[in-house]
Amino acid sequence: MTAIEMQIKNSPSVTHCNKSTKTSLTDLVLEMKHLGLDPAPLLSVAAGDFLRRSGPDARLQAKHLYHRAQEHQDQDGMYFWHEIYALLEQIPLCPA
């Protein structure tokens, strides 16, 4: 098993709601859009952090995490990892 596969295997695969407010990432994004706020900068920061932590394999990891969220029917995770993957795809130095 490669290092990437180990990281993915050991990472949480299902996103969770905030226990105190019972809101999810999707709820936050919808609320931001309702208020006329663009969630893209927030997701861009998350993508940059993920790239710094994951290195050149970040796109591959994001793709695997998206598929893992799909397997778990985790709508928040699917949204998040799709957005992160799309942002990472725009970075030329990040391999597929």
Buried (B, 14 or more C-beta within 10 A) or exposed (E): EEEBEEBBEEEEBEBEEEEEEEEBBBBBBEEBEEEEEEBEEBBBEBBBEBBEEBEEBBBBBBBBBBBBBBEEEBBBBBBBBBBBBEBBBEEEEBEE
